[in-house]
Amino acid sequence: MKAELEAIKTEALQALKGVETLDALESLRITYFGRRGKLTDVMKGMGKLSKEERPEIGKLANEVRATLTEAFDSVTERLHRQQREQQLAAESVDITLPGRKPTYGKAHPVMQILERIEVVFRQMGFDVVIGPDVETEYYNFDALNTPADHPARDLHDTFYLTDGHLLRTHTSPVQIRAMENQKPPLRIIVPGKCYRVDYDVSHTPMFHHVEGLLVDKRATFSELKGVLTSFARQMFGDQTQMRFRPHFFPFTEPSAEVDISCAVCQGKGCRSCGGTGWVEILGAGAVDPAVFEAVNYDPDEVTGFAFGMGVERIASLLFRIPDIRIFYENDLRFLRQF
Ligand code: PHE
């Protein structure tokens, strides 16, 4: 039995040297220490030994078991370490490789211009106010001195929804909402989406307007001209000239359409401005007393002026884009240029 134990020890230690995986180690462990393992078998046979033999063999058996346990433990540790190193090597990152450039999104060109417009008016003390895209006929038309039988309603090519609702055709309804919520004085701009049934080189069914409204004890037309001239020069350059042409809007009186000198030809006349030297950029006027009455402002106490401009129109002039529909075709080759 002594020889048997020695043989088991040598054999097991030899076998351990060749073990390369934790699975192989486990099956080797079962071979020696398992319920029917070789070492276990010998230990079980101890009972049959004589009293004299027992202490000596027992000691040897314990020694062999201890040696083998230690040897198994150290192989276990070696294999665990190897496994961890392999894993680390497999997961390692080559930090010397050039990185992949992230693609950054940018503001849409129309939004870039809208932001510039907002900055210019903020600097002049205007607050930014917004209102809903879905409006009632009251806010979009009636309160703005445009009753149902008014011919100006036809000019708007409105998208009507159900229950007297519609997609707002301009941002002017927010004039009414703002005055309902706030006592004068008032100085606001209203950026936002508008909708009209229209589609050609200078119209898309959805577009953006920036409305402006200033109401005070004595807001004059000359102030309106000053504000708009300052705006146009900041957007289009110091040399920009302006001209006010008489026009009609139901909610302003007097009203004007405002042109700037063509930035392409400096007013000499070119294809961009149809040879006139001027391009229209907005509508404006003094607030009609009927509008003040609709919001319970006293027209004898306050006066005001308002203006409204198309953001796509201004963007197309600044970026020299002849057809504004391209803004909404979402062609990345176009959009990436801004
Ligand atoms: N709402 C007008 C339009 O849609 C623009 C405008 C706004 C004109 C304010 C005068 C005053 O064209």
Boltz pocket constraint, residues with backbone or C-beta under 6 A from the ligand:
constraints:
  - pocket:
      binder: B
      contacts: [[A, 169], [A, 170], [A, 171], [A, 172], [A, 211], [A, 212], [A, 249], [A, 252], [A, 256], [A, 283], [A, 284], [A, 285], [A, 306], [A, 307], [A, 308], [A, 309]]
      max_distance: 6.0
